[in-house]
């Protein structure tokens, strides 16, 4: 059974003083239900997630005490993607016809501060400095650039695109374009990544209303169909966030296996994608994930990016709302933001950031610690 997205809602990302993360999630949920023309009493189930802003199921106190099953989801930065894949499975099974997926967060200022014990690691790992994820991402992209003959300057090019695109997205946090020179010359955090090459912990909320595809016409004239939603964890030999060691054997990461599974399930080739949203926790992640998702080959990224192919008007537009770099990362919401953006693009409703050429196929990819990836393929 196919699944359609029939309603979408978003609370702007960034910092909203005086508004809790839960309230931002409720705002997005009300928007999504209004978009689908339904009320909370019509929703048969919900999945939701938040990392720092409380249990998502407490939204029922605000939205309505209807007794529906509401499942809390927590899976690192892949929380939203995990909630979505679970909801899709429920509808495909025939158990329910109409559901809500919501993600929100309100992180404190400063860097993420995970505990090694929560990730199956001893305190020694934190004392070594490796719980500081900026250090991990810097090490990983250093190795990748060397292995594939890519220049460090490409990092600033990717980040500059993100801020340009973010300036066109009303829900984005960072809406001031920055030049490659400003980005490259900013404070070095962990070589080769400067301050503006990293996303920041943030706030925001996103919600989606899902329905059986054969019921979609009841709710909207512009349904977007979830051809695939796949989630994978890491294999032995992959090098992921919070890995305590590197295996002499190399294996594909969860991004490779999740994206491959999504494209196979959808019966769609990566070359058919018209618009893509890819995890860009830092600028290097977009470079690596372009190849890991099959959108290009390893080592081809410089040619692809320098040619303008990943720009809004290019052959494969990537992170059209600025991605995590421009929006920040509220963990519970970030994977759903990607889907929200693709729905807006496939509806042709993205305004100044609209991908030209009547896009019909969208792809999303989110990645989370300690090595989880969720990918979707959407069509209209």
C-alpha positions as CSV (number, residue, x, y, z in Angstrom):
1,X,0.0,0.0,0.0
2,X,1.4,3.4,-1.0
3,X,1.6,6.3,1.5
4,X,1.0,10.0,0.7
5,X,2.0,13.2,2.5
6,X,-1.2,15.3,2.6
7,X,-0.3,18.0,5.1
8,X,2.8,19.8,6.1
9,X,3.7,22.4,8.8
10,X,6.8,24.1,10.2
11,X,7.8,26.4,13.0
12,X,10.7,28.5,11.9
13,X,14.1,27.3,13.0
14,X,16.7,29.3,15.0
15,X,16.0,30.9,18.3
16,X,12.5,31.9,19.5
17,X,12.6,33.3,22.9
18,X,9.7,32.6,25.2
19,X,8.4,29.7,23.1
20,X,9.1,26.2,24.3
21,X,10.1,23.4,22.0
22,X,6.8,21.6,22.7
23,X,4.9,24.8,21.6
24,X,6.9,24.9,18.4
25,X,6.0,21.3,17.7
26,X,2.3,22.0,18.4
27,X,2.4,25.0,16.1
28,X,3.8,22.8,13.3
29,X,1.2,20.1,14.0
30,X,-1.7,22.5,13.8
31,X,-0.3,23.9,10.5
32,X,0.0,20.4,9.0
33,X,-3.5,19.4,10.1
34,X,-4.9,22.6,8.7
35,X,-3.1,22.0,5.4
36,X,-4.7,18.5,5.2
37,X,-8.1,19.9,6.3
38,X,-8.3,17.6,9.4
39,X,-8.6,18.0,13.1
40,X,-6.6,16.1,15.8
41,X,-9.6,14.0,16.5
42,X,-9.3,12.6,13.0
43,X,-5.7,11.5,13.5
44,X,-5.5,7.8,14.2
45,X,-1.9,7.6,15.5
46,X,1.2,9.7,15.9
47,X,4.9,9.3,16.1
48,X,7.1,12.1,17.4
49,X,10.5,12.9,18.7
50,X,12.6,15.4,20.6
51,X,16.0,15.3,22.1
52,X,16.0,18.3,24.5
53,X,12.5,19.6,24.7
54,X,10.5,16.8,26.4
55,X,8.5,13.8,25.3
56,X,6.6,14.3,22.1
57,X,3.6,12.5,23.3
58,X,2.9,15.3,25.8
59,X,1.6,17.2,22.8
60,X,-1.7,15.6,23.4
61,X,-2.2,17.9,26.4
62,X,-2.2,20.8,23.8
63,X,-3.7,19.2,20.7
64,X,-6.3,17.0,22.3
65,X,-6.9,14.1,24.7
66,X,-8.3,11.7,22.1
67,X,-6.7,8.5,23.3
68,X,-4.8,7.9,20.1
69,X,-1.6,5.8,20.2
70,X,1.4,8.2,20.3
71,X,4.9,6.7,20.2
72,X,7.9,8.7,21.3
73,X,11.0,8.2,19.1
74,X,14.6,8.9,20.0
75,X,17.4,8.1,17.5
76,X,19.9,10.9,17.5
77,X,19.9,13.2,14.5
78,X,17.9,10.5,12.7
79,X,15.0,10.9,15.1
80,X,12.6,12.5,12.6
81,X,13.5,10.1,9.9
82,X,13.0,7.2,12.3
83,X,9.6,8.5,13.3
84,X,8.6,8.8,9.6
85,X,9.7,5.3,8.6
86,X,7.7,3.9,11.6
87,X,4.6,5.8,10.6
88,X,4.9,4.8,7.0
89,X,5.2,1.1,8.0
90,X,2.0,1.4,10.1
91,X,0.0,2.7,7.2
92,X,1.4,0.3,4.7
93,X,0.5,-2.6,7.1
94,X,-3.1,-1.5,6.9
95,X,-3.4,-0.9,10.6
96,X,-4.2,2.8,10.2
97,X,-5.2,5.2,7.4
98,X,-4.3,8.6,8.7
99,X,-1.4,9.6,11.0
100,X,0.8,12.5,12.3
101,X,4.6,12.6,12.4
102,X,6.1,15.5,14.4
103,X,9.6,16.5,15.5
104,X,10.7,19.5,17.5
105,X,13.5,20.6,19.8
106,X,14.9,23.6,21.7
107,X,18.6,23.0,22.5
108,X,20.5,25.1,24.9
109,X,23.1,27.5,23.5
110,X,26.5,26.0,22.9
111,X,27.7,22.8,21.4
112,X,25.9,19.5,21.8
113,X,27.1,17.8,25.0
114,X,26.5,14.0,24.7
115,X,27.6,11.6,27.4
116,X,29.8,8.6,26.4
117,X,27.8,6.4,28.8
118,X,24.6,7.0,26.7
119,X,26.4,5.6,23.7
120,X,27.9,2.4,25.1
121,X,31.3,4.0,25.8
122,X,33.4,4.5,28.9
123,X,34.3,7.8,30.3
124,X,37.8,7.5,28.8
125,X,36.3,8.2,25.4
126,X,35.0,11.6,26.6
127,X,38.3,12.3,28.3
128,X,40.1,11.7,25.0
129,X,38.1,14.6,23.5
130,X,36.3,12.4,20.9
131,X,32.9,13.1,22.2
132,X,33.4,16.6,20.7
133,X,31.8,15.8,17.4
134,X,33.5,18.7,15.6
135,X,36.8,16.8,16.1
136,X,35.4,13.6,14.7
137,X,33.9,15.3,11.6
138,X,37.2,17.2,11.0
139,X,39.2,14.0,11.1
140,X,36.7,12.2,8.8
141,X,36.7,14.9,6.1
142,X,40.4,15.3,6.3
143,X,40.9,11.6,5.4
144,X,38.2,11.8,2.7
145,X,39.6,14.8,0.9
146,X,43.0,13.2,0.8
147,X,41.8,9.8,-0.4
148,X,39.7,11.3,-3.2
149,X,42.0,14.2,-4.3
150,X,39.5,17.0,-3.3
151,X,40.6,20.5,-2.3
152,X,39.8,22.0,1.2
153,X,38.5,25.1,-0.6
154,X,35.5,23.0,-1.7
155,X,34.2,23.2,2.0
156,X,33.8,27.0,1.8
157,X,32.0,26.6,-1.6
158,X,29.4,24.2,-0.1
159,X,28.9,26.5,2.9
160,X,28.4,29.6,0.8
161,X,25.7,27.8,-1.2
162,X,23.9,26.9,2.0
163,X,23.8,30.5,3.2
164,X,22.6,31.7,-0.2
165,X,19.8,29.2,-0.2
166,X,19.0,29.9,3.4
167,X,18.5,33.6,2.7
168,X,15.6,32.6,0.4
169,X,13.8,30.3,3.0
170,X,11.5,32.0,5.4
171,X,11.9,29.2,8.0
172,X,15.7,29.3,8.0
173,X,17.8,30.7,10.8
174,X,20.9,32.0,9.0
175,X,19.5,34.2,6.3
176,X,22.5,36.4,5.6
177,X,24.7,35.2,2.6
178,X,28.4,34.8,3.3
179,X,31.2,34.7,0.8
180,X,33.6,31.8,0.4
181,X,36.3,34.2,1.7
182,X,34.4,35.1,4.8
183,X,33.7,31.4,5.5
184,X,37.3,30.2,4.9
185,X,38.7,33.1,7.0
186,X,36.4,32.5,10.0
187,X,37.6,31.1,13.3
188,X,39.1,27.6,12.9
189,X,37.2,25.1,15.0
190,X,38.8,21.8,14.0
191,X,41.1,21.9,10.9
192,X,40.0,22.1,8.1
193,X,36.5,23.2,9.4
194,X,35.9,26.8,10.3
195,X,33.0,28.3,12.4
196,X,30.7,28.8,9.4
197,X,31.3,25.3,8.1
198,X,29.4,23.8,11.0
199,X,25.7,23.8,11.8
200,X,24.5,25.0,15.3
201,X,22.2,23.4,17.8
202,X,18.9,25.2,17.3
203,X,15.1,25.2,17.8
204,X,12.2,24.4,15.5
205,X,9.3,22.1,14.8
206,X,8.0,20.2,11.8
207,X,5.0,18.0,11.3
208,X,3.6,15.9,8.5
209,X,0.2,14.3,8.0
210,X,0.3,10.9,6.3
211,X,-2.5,9.0,4.6
212,X,-3.1,6.0,2.5
213,X,-2.3,7.1,-1.1
214,X,-5.7,6.0,-2.3
215,X,-7.3,8.3,0.2
216,X,-5.1,11.3,-0.5
217,X,-7.7,13.1,-2.7
218,X,-9.9,13.5,0.4
219,X,-7.3,15.8,2.0
220,X,-5.4,17.6,-0.8
221,X,-5.2,18.3,-4.5
222,X,-1.3,18.2,-4.3
223,X,-0.4,14.9,-2.6
224,X,3.3,13.9,-2.5
225,X,3.9,10.1,-2.5
226,X,6.4,8.4,-0.2
227,X,7.8,5.8,-2.6
228,X,10.3,4.7,0.0
229,X,11.4,5.4,3.5
230,X,14.3,3.3,4.7
231,X,16.4,3.3,7.9
232,X,19.8,1.5,8.4
233,X,22.4,1.3,11.2
234,X,26.1,0.8,10.8
235,X,28.0,-2.2,9.7
236,X,31.3,-3.6,11.1
237,X,34.1,-1.7,9.6
238,X,32.3,1.6,9.0
239,X,33.7,4.7,10.7
240,X,30.9,6.7,12.4
241,X,30.3,9.2,15.1
242,X,31.4,7.9,18.5
243,X,33.4,5.0,16.9
244,X,36.0,4.1,19.6
245,X,38.3,2.5,17.0
246,X,38.9,2.1,13.3
247,X,38.7,-1.4,11.8
248,X,41.4,-2.6,9.4
249,X,38.4,-3.7,7.3
250,X,36.5,-1.0,5.5
251,X,32.7,-1.2,5.1
252,X,30.1,1.1,3.6
253,X,28.4,3.4,6.1
254,X,24.7,3.5,6.9
255,X,24.2,6.3,4.4
256,X,25.2,3.9,1.6
257,X,23.0,1.1,2.7
258,X,20.0,3.2,3.6
259,X,20.0,5.2,0.3
260,X,20.5,2.1,-1.8
261,X,17.6,0.4,0.0
262,X,15.4,3.5,-0.6
263,X,16.2,3.7,-4.3
264,X,15.7,0.0,-4.8
265,X,12.3,0.0,-2.9
266,X,11.2,3.0,-5.0
267,X,12.3,1.5,-8.3
268,X,14.0,4.9,-9.0
269,X,17.6,5.6,-9.9
270,X,19.6,8.3,-8.2
271,X,20.0,9.9,-11.6
272,X,16.2,10.5,-11.7
273,X,16.3,12.8,-8.6
274,X,15.3,16.3,-9.3
275,X,15.9,17.8,-5.8
276,X,17.8,16.4,-2.8
277,X,18.1,17.3,0.8
278,X,21.3,15.8,2.3
279,X,22.6,15.9,5.9
280,X,25.1,18.7,6.2
281,X,26.0,18.7,9.9
282,X,29.1,20.4,8.5
283,X,30.2,21.3,5.0
284,X,32.2,18.1,4.6
285,X,29.2,15.9,5.2
286,X,27.5,17.2,2.1
287,X,30.5,16.4,0.1
288,X,30.8,12.9,1.4
289,X,27.1,12.1,1.3
290,X,26.7,13.2,-2.3
291,X,28.7,10.2,-3.3
292,X,27.5,7.9,-0.5
293,X,23.9,8.4,-1.6
294,X,24.8,7.6,-5.2
295,X,24.1,11.1,-6.6
296,X,27.7,11.2,-7.9
297,X,30.8,9.1,-7.7
298,X,33.6,9.5,-5.1
299,X,36.0,12.2,-6.3
300,X,33.5,13.8,-8.7
301,X,32.2,16.3,-6.2
302,X,34.6,19.1,-7.2
303,X,33.5,19.1,-10.8
304,X,29.9,18.7,-9.8
305,X,29.9,21.5,-7.3
306,X,32.1,23.9,-9.2
307,X,29.8,23.5,-12.3
308,X,26.8,24.8,-10.3
309,X,25.0,21.4,-10.6
310,X,24.0,21.5,-6.9
311,X,22.7,25.0,-7.0
312,X,18.9,25.7,-7.1
313,X,19.0,26.1,-10.9
314,X,21.4,23.2,-11.4
315,X,20.9,19.6,-12.6
316,X,20.8,18.2,-9.1
317,X,19.8,20.9,-6.6
318,X,21.0,20.1,-3.0
319,X,19.8,21.6,0.3
320,X,17.6,24.1,-1.4
321,X,16.5,25.7,2.0
322,X,20.1,25.9,3.2
323,X,20.3,22.6,5.0
324,X,21.5,22.3,8.5
325,X,24.1,25.0,7.9
326,X,21.5,27.7,7.4
327,X,18.7,26.2,9.5
328,X,20.7,24.8,12.5
329,X,19.9,21.4,13.9
330,X,17.0,20.9,16.3
331,X,17.6,17.1,16.5
332,X,13.9,16.0,16.6
333,X,12.9,18.2,13.6
334,X,15.8,18.2,11.2
335,X,15.0,15.0,9.2
336,X,11.4,16.1,8.9
337,X,12.5,19.6,7.7
338,X,14.2,17.9,4.7
339,X,10.9,16.1,3.8
340,X,8.9,19.3,4.3
341,X,11.3,21.1,1.9
342,X,10.9,18.5,-0.7
343,X,7.1,18.5,-0.5
344,X,7.2,22.3,-1.0
345,X,9.5,21.9,-4.0
346,X,7.4,19.1,-5.6
347,X,4.2,21.2,-5.0
348,X,5.9,24.1,-6.9
349,X,5.4,26.3,-3.9
350,X,8.9,27.3,-2.9
351,X,8.9,30.8,-4.2
352,X,12.3,32.4,-4.7
353,X,14.1,29.1,-4.0
354,X,11.8,27.0,-6.3
355,X,13.7,24.4,-8.4
356,X,12.9,25.1,-12.0
357,X,11.7,22.5,-14.5
358,X,8.7,21.1,-12.7
359,X,10.5,18.7,-10.3
360,X,8.8,15.3,-9.9
361,X,11.3,13.2,-7.7
362,X,12.8,14.3,-4.4
363,X,15.3,12.5,-2.2
364,X,16.2,13.1,1.5
365,X,19.0,11.7,3.6
366,X,19.5,12.2,7.3
367,X,22.4,10.9,9.4
368,X,22.7,10.5,13.2
369,X,25.0,9.2,15.9
370,X,26.2,6.6,16.5
371,X,25.8,5.6,12.9
372,X,22.1,5.7,11.8
373,X,20.8,6.9,8.4
374,X,17.2,7.4,7.1
375,X,16.4,8.1,3.5
376,X,13.2,8.8,1.6
377,X,12.2,9.0,-2.1
378,X,9.2,11.2,-2.9
379,X,7.3,11.7,-6.1
380,X,4.2,13.6,-7.2
